Amino acid sequence: MTEKFCAYCHKPYHLPDPLLPNAAKSYAPFCSKRCADMDMLHWLKGEYVIGGAGSLSVEEDVPDNVPTRSENLSSSFDDEDAD
């Protein structure tokens, strides 16, 4: 077995042997489901952030040839009613 350290609590744990038919479920890189869930909770709360120069913003430049949401919704149903 290989000894690893949990990415959340930093305790050592062993990876299960994949050749054993009844091997315990692996939560790698975490030692347990609890640590995996706690890490996910921090991501969902926004407590972890991936740094970078780019960011998403509502005020991004949109090319003129891209239809806006309202143009997409100006539906084809209007054409059917005109008949």
Stockholm file with secondary structure:
# STOCKHOLM 1.0

chainA/1-83         MTEKFCAYCHKPYHLPDPLLPNAAKSYAPFCSKRCADMDMLHWLKGEYVIGGAGSLSVEEDVPDNVPTRSENLSSSFDDEDAD
#=GR chainA/1-83 SS CCEEECTTTCCEEECCCTTSTTCCCCCTTSSSHHHHHHHHHHHHHTCSCCCCSCCCCTTCCCCTTSCCHHHHHSCTHHHHHTC
#=GC SS_cons        CCEEECTTTCCEEECCCTTSTTCCCCCTTSSSHHHHHHHHHHHHHTCSCCCCSCCCCTTCCCCTTSCCHHHHHSCTHHHHHTC
//
